Amino acid sequence: MSLLRAGAIYGVANALSAAVPFLLLPVLTRALGPAEYGLVVGFFLLVNYASALAGLSVHSAISVGWFRRGPGDEFPALVGSALLVALVTTLACAALMTIVGAIWHETVGLPTWLWPAAALLAGTTAIAAIRPTLWQSQVKPMRSATFQVAMAAGNLGLSLVAVLALAAGAAGRIGGALVATVVAALASVALLHAAGDARWQASPSAVRSLLRFGLPLAPHVLAGSLLATADRFTVSARLGADALGIYGAAAQLGMVMNMLGDTLVKVLSPWMYAQMAARFGRARLRIVGATYVLIPVWIAIALLLWAAMLVVGPALLGPRFQAAVGLSIFFLLGGAMSSIYLNIAGLFFFTSKNEWLSIATICSATIAVVLAIVLTKRFGAAGAAAAYLGAQTAQLALSWLLSTRVQPMPWHRPWLAVRALARTRTASP
């Protein structure tokens, strides 16, 4: 299947999936006040942190494992081991979050039951992602996209029922997402076994491989959560729950860039891993060329989207959330930096040297915390949003610098790389 066709399929699926928060945004900003919407934002911040341990990024390991599989029947054991690792780490994370929540729930302002619920949502998300991610690696975009859209539709439907029909407020939005993801995780497991892609077998070598991939990545995921949320926690602490609700709405508007970046990763990851596995100089030039070409493209898209937000934003949001439209430019540009960064991150994933990626993310998270505190104090919500953009840019720069050590690439030959990309032929090495 051509990259263009696969890109169209993933693009439609990601657009439909991304429509869930956008369809819910005008509902939630009218059904909930800024403070209650801030509670929803705070819960999903907890989910970001829980994802560092719950699931241990097994879906990413399976994607790489598919391209490294050898002869024999070892791959189903790897997938089965991944399911067991995801289950155990989710339970461990839920226990840890329960303890932390009992201590910090008053400080953070989130009820204690939400803390283990965040771990459950993070873990089941990782399990649910295994089936569509493997289909993506197997170049079956239609199946992967269908699963993704079905999961998003369940999330949307259950959330709307809980918020509107049951008048459950913030708890309804949280519960709808949780139930939909648990059902998707169960479906993922069933489909994997039905296709023969998984069997319940805890292979010691497979578990070691998964831990070798996931444990060094855990600090990266945790630091990445801090990188992505330091501004929001600072807004909550300094400006209050109402400000967090408006700020969270602005961040949600900016998520369209993250959706586009995720689409491109799904399209290009199989191509990129195949180029890396080929070990030809021309193949590496193509990867570099693609990265350079996409930099101005992402920035231009972010600016065009902001122009569109200025037109449709006031109608999309309720009257209490109008300030979010102006802040969205920082999140759109930050999403552009994040989309460029995802191309670089693939180099670390392929080599499984994820500890180097963790170093870049930890340093960037430190920068994010410092910027958020300083700029929020001086400029309020706009300063926090600027801190988010600065932190995303720092992550891109640091990851690129470290990638030159982990996986040397011809970055110093941009024009040759772009020409090699332009001359790409399907049959060429």
C-alpha positions in Angstrom: 0.0 0.0 0.0 1.4 3.4 -1.0 2.4 6.0 1.6 -0.2 8.4 0.1 -3.1 6.0 0.6 -1.9 5.0 4.1 -1.5 8.6 5.0 -5.1 9.4 3.8 -6.5 6.5 6.0 -4.5 7.6 9.1 -5.3 11.2 8.4 -9.1 10.5 8.4 -8.8 8.2 11.5 -6.8 10.8 13.4 -9.2 13.6 12.4 -12.2 11.6 13.6 -10.3 10.6 16.9 -9.2 14.2 17.4 -12.8 15.3 16.8 -13.7 13.7 20.2 -12.1 16.5 22.4 -13.2 19.1 19.9 -16.8 17.9 19.8 -16.7 17.7 23.6 -15.1 21.1 24.1 -18.1 23.3 23.3 -20.3 20.9 25.3 -18.0 20.8 28.4 -17.3 24.6 28.3 -21.0 25.2 28.5 -22.1 22.3 30.8 -19.2 22.8 33.2 -17.8 26.0 34.8 -14.1 26.8 34.5 -13.3 25.3 37.9 -15.1 22.0 37.1 -13.5 21.8 33.7 -10.2 22.4 35.5 -10.9 19.2 37.5 -11.1 17.3 34.2 -7.9 18.9 33.0 -6.2 18.0 36.3 -7.3 14.3 36.0 -5.8 13.9 32.5 -2.6 15.5 33.8 -2.4 12.7 36.3 -2.9 10.2 33.5 0.1 11.6 31.8 2.2 11.0 34.8 0.8 7.5 35.4 1.7 6.5 31.8 5.4 6.5 32.8 4.9 3.3 34.7 1.5 1.9 33.8 1.9 -0.2 30.6 5.6 0.6 30.3 5.2 1.7 26.7 4.8 -1.9 25.6 3.0 -0.9 22.4 6.1 0.9 21.2 8.2 -2.1 21.9 5.9 -4.3 19.9 6.1 -2.0 17.0 9.9 -2.2 16.9 9.9 -5.9 17.7 7.8 -6.6 14.6 10.7 -5.3 12.4 13.3 -7.2 14.4 11.5 -10.5 14.6 13.4 -13.6 13.6 12.4 -17.0 12.2 10.2 -19.3 14.3 7.2 -18.6 16.5 8.8 -16.2 19.0 6.8 -13.0 18.2 3.4 -14.1 19.7 5.3 -14.9 22.9 6.7 -11.4 22.9 3.2 -9.9 22.5 1.9 -12.1 25.3 4.7 -11.1 27.5 4.0 -7.5 26.7 0.4 -7.9 27.9 1.5 -9.4 31.1 4.1 -6.7 31.7 1.4 -4.1 31.0 -1.0 -5.7 33.4 1.5 -6.0 36.3 2.9 -2.4 35.8 -0.7 -1.0 35.8 -1.5 -2.7 39.1 1.8 -1.5 40.6 1.1 2.1 39.4 -2.4 2.0 40.7 -1.1 1.1 44.1 1.5 3.8 44.0 -1.0 6.4 42.9 -3.3 5.5 45.7 -0.6 6.1 48.2 0.5 9.4 46.6 -3.1 10.5 46.2 -3.8 9.9 49.9 -1.0 12.3 50.8 -1.3 15.0 48.1 -5.0 15.0 47.2 -5.7 18.2 49.2 -2.7 20.0 47.8 -3.5 19.1 44.2 -7.2 19.4 44.6 -8.2 16.0 43.1 -10.3 13.4 45.0 -8.4 10.3 46.1 -10.3 7.9 43.9 -9.1 9.7 40.7 -5.5 8.8 41.4 -5.7 5.0 40.9 -8.3 5.7 38.2 -5.6 7.7 36.3 -3.3 4.7 36.5 -6.0 2.4 35.2 -6.7 4.7 32.2 -3.0 5.0 31.4 -2.4 1.2 31.6 -5.5 0.2 29.6 -4.6 2.8 26.9 -1.2 1.1 26.5 -2.9 -2.3 26.2 -5.5 -1.0 23.8 -2.8 0.5 21.6 -1.0 -2.8 21.0 -3.4 -4.1 18.4 -3.7 -1.0 16.2 0.1 -0.3 16.6 0.9 -3.9 15.4 -1.5 -3.5 12.5 0.3 -0.3 11.6 3.7 -2.1 11.5 2.1 -4.9 9.4 1.0 -2.2 7.0 -2.7 -2.7 7.6 -3.8 0.9 8.0 -7.6 0.3 7.5 -7.8 -2.1 10.4 -5.7 0.1 12.6 -7.7 3.2 11.7 -11.0 1.4 12.3 -10.0 0.3 15.8 -8.8 3.9 16.6 -12.1 5.4 15.4 -14.2 2.9 17.2 -12.3 3.6 20.5 -12.8 7.4 20.0 -16.5 6.9 19.2 -17.0 5.0 22.4 -15.2 7.7 24.4 -17.4 10.4 22.8 -20.7 8.5 23.2 -20.1 7.5 26.8 -18.9 10.9 27.8 -21.9 12.7 26.3 -24.3 10.3 28.0 -22.7 10.8 31.3 -22.4 14.6 31.1 -25.7 15.4 29.4 -28.1 12.6 30.1 -26.9 11.7 33.6 -25.7 15.2 34.5 -22.6 13.7 36.1 -20.4 16.7 35.4 -16.7 16.3 35.5 -17.0 12.8 36.9 -19.1 11.8 33.9 -16.4 12.9 31.4 -13.7 11.1 33.4 -15.8 7.9 33.8 -16.8 7.9 30.1 -13.2 8.0 29.0 -12.2 5.2 31.5 -15.0 2.8 30.6 -14.4 3.3 26.8 -10.7 2.6 27.2 -11.1 -0.5 29.4 -13.5 -1.9 26.7 -11.0 -1.1 24.0 -8.2 -2.8 25.9 -10.3 -6.0 26.3 -11.1 -5.9 22.6 -7.4 -5.4 21.7 -6.4 -8.6 23.7 -9.2 -10.6 22.1 -8.3 -9.6 18.6 -4.6 -10.3 19.2 -5.3 -13.8 20.3 -7.9 -14.4 17.5 -5.3 -13.5 14.9 -2.5 -15.6 16.5 -0.4 -12.6 17.1 -0.3 -13.2 20.9 -0.3 -16.1 23.3 -0.2 -16.0 27.1 3.4 -17.0 27.7 5.7 -15.1 29.9 9.0 -15.7 28.0 11.9 -14.7 30.2 13.9 -13.4 27.2 10.9 -11.4 25.9 10.3 -9.9 29.4 13.9 -8.8 29.6 13.7 -7.3 26.1 10.5 -5.4 27.1 12.1 -4.2 30.3 15.2 -3.2 28.4 13.0 -1.1 26.1 10.5 0.3 28.6 12.5 1.0 31.8 15.0 3.4 30.3 12.0 5.0 28.6 10.1 5.5 31.9 12.1 8.5 33.0 11.6 9.9 29.5 7.8 9.5 29.8 7.7 10.9 33.3 9.9 13.8 32.3 7.8 14.2 29.2 4.7 14.5 31.3 6.4 17.1 33.4 7.5 18.9 30.3 4.0 18.9 28.9 2.2 19.8 32.1 4.6 22.0 34.2 2.8 25.1 32.8 -0.6 23.8 33.7 0.3 22.9 37.3 1.9 26.3 37.7 -1.2 28.0 36.4 -3.3 26.0 38.9 -1.0 26.8 41.8 -0.6 30.5 41.1 -3.8 31.5 39.2 -6.4 29.0 40.5 -8.8 26.5 39.1 -10.8 28.9 37.0 -7.6 30.0 35.2 -6.6 26.4 34.7 -10.0 25.6 33.1 -9.5 28.5 30.5 -5.8 27.6 30.0 -6.8 23.9 29.5 -9.3 24.9 26.8 -6.5 26.8 25.0 -4.2 23.7 25.2 -7.0 21.6 23.8 -7.3 23.9 20.8 -3.6 23.5 20.2 -3.9 19.7 20.3 -4.8 19.7 16.6 -1.1 20.0 15.9 -0.3 17.0 18.0 -3.0 15.1 16.1 -1.3 16.0 12.8 2.1 15.0 14.1 0.7 11.6 15.3 -0.8 11.0 11.9 2.6 11.5 10.2 4.4 9.3 12.7 1.9 6.5 11.9 2.5 6.9 8.2 6.3 7.3 8.3 7.3 5.0 11.1 7.2 1.8 9.0 9.1 3.6 6.2 11.6 5.1 8.6 12.3 1.8 10.4 12.7 0.0 7.0 15.2 2.7 5.9 17.2 2.3 9.1 17.2 -1.5 8.7 18.5 -1.2 5.2 21.8 0.3 6.5 22.4 2.2 3.2 23.9 5.7 3.2 21.2 6.8 0.7 18.4 5.5 3.1 19.8 7.6 5.9 20.0 10.7 3.6 16.2 10.2 2.9 15.4 10.3 6.6 17.4 13.4 7.1 15.8 15.0 4.0 12.3 14.2 5.3 13.1 15.8 8.6 14.5 19.0 7.1 11.6 19.4 4.7 9.0 19.0 7.4 10.4 21.8 9.6 9.0 24.8 7.6 5.9 22.8 6.8 4.9 22.3 10.4 5.5 25.9 11.3 3.4 27.1 8.4 0.6 24.7 9.3 0.6 26.1 12.9 0.3 29.7 11.8 -2.5 28.8 9.3 -4.4 26.9 12.1 -4.1 29.9 14.4 -5.6 32.2 11.8 -8.5 29.7 11.5 -8.9 29.6 15.3 -9.3 33.4 15.4 -12.3 32.9 13.2 -14.0 29.8 14.6 -12.7 29.9 18.1 -15.3 32.3 19.5 -18.1 30.2 18.2 -16.5 26.9 19.4 -16.1 28.0 23.0 -18.6 29.3 25.4 -18.6 32.9 26.6 -16.6 32.1 29.7 -13.7 30.6 27.8 -13.0 33.3 25.1 -9.6 34.1 26.5 -8.4 30.7 25.4 -8.4 31.6 21.7 -5.6 34.1 22.0 -3.5 31.7 24.0 -3.8 28.9 21.5 -1.0 30.3 19.2 1.6 29.1 21.8 0.2 25.6 21.9 0.0 25.4 18.1 3.6 26.4 17.7 4.6 24.1 20.5 2.8 21.3 18.7 4.8 22.1 15.6 8.1 21.7 17.6 6.7 18.5 19.1 5.9 17.1 15.6 9.4 17.8 14.4 10.8 16.2 17.5 8.9 12.9 16.9 10.9 12.3 13.8 14.1 12.5 15.8 12.7 10.3 18.6 12.3 7.5 16.1 16.1 7.2 15.9 16.2 6.4 19.6 13.3 3.9 19.5 14.9 1.9 16.6 18.2 1.5 18.4 16.4 0.8 21.8 18.9 3.3 23.4 16.0 5.1 25.0 18.1 6.2 28.0 19.6 8.9 25.8 16.1 10.1 24.9 15.3 10.2 28.6 18.3 12.5 29.2 17.1 14.9 26.7 13.6 14.9 28.1 14.7 15.2 31.7 16.8 18.3 30.8 13.9 19.8 28.9 11.5 19.1 31.8 13.8 21.0 34.1 13.8 23.9 31.7 10.0 23.7 31.5 9.6 24.0 35.3 12.0 26.9 35.5 10.4 28.8 32.6 6.8 28.1 33.9 7.6 29.5 37.4 9.4 32.5 36.1 7.2 33.5 33.2 3.9 32.7 34.9 4.8 34.9 37.8 5.7 37.8 35.5 3.2 37.5 32.6 0.4 35.3 34.0 -1.3 32.7 31.7 0.4 34.1 28.6 3.8 33.6 30.3 2.9 30.0 31.1 1.9 29.3 27.5 5.2 30.9 26.3 7.0 28.6 28.7 5.3 25.6 27.1 6.5 26.7 23.6 10.1 27.3 25.0 10.2 23.9 26.6 9.0 22.1 23.4 11.7 23.9 21.5 14.4 22.9 24.0 13.3 19.3 23.8 13.7 19.3 20.0 17.1 20.8 20.2 18.5 18.6 22.9 17.1 15.4 21.3 18.7 16.3 18.0 22.1 16.9 19.7 22.0 13.6 21.5 20.8 11.7 18.4 24.0 12.6 16.7 25.8 10.4 19.3 23.3 7.5 19.4 22.7 7.3 15.7 25.0 9.3 13.5 23.2 10.7 10.5 24.3 13.0 7.6 22.7 16.1 9.2 25.5 18.3 7.7 24.4 17.5 4.2 20.9 19.0 4.0 20.7 19.7 0.3 22.0 16.3 -0.7 19.5 14.8 1.8 16.6 16.6 0.2 17.7 15.6 -3.3 18.0 12.0 -2.2 14.4 12.2 -0.7 13.1 13.7 -4.0 14.7 10.8 -6.0 13.2 8.1 -3.8 11.8 5.1 -5.7 9.9 2.3 -4.2 12.3 -0.3 -5.4 15.5 1.6 -4.5 17.6 0.5 -1.5 
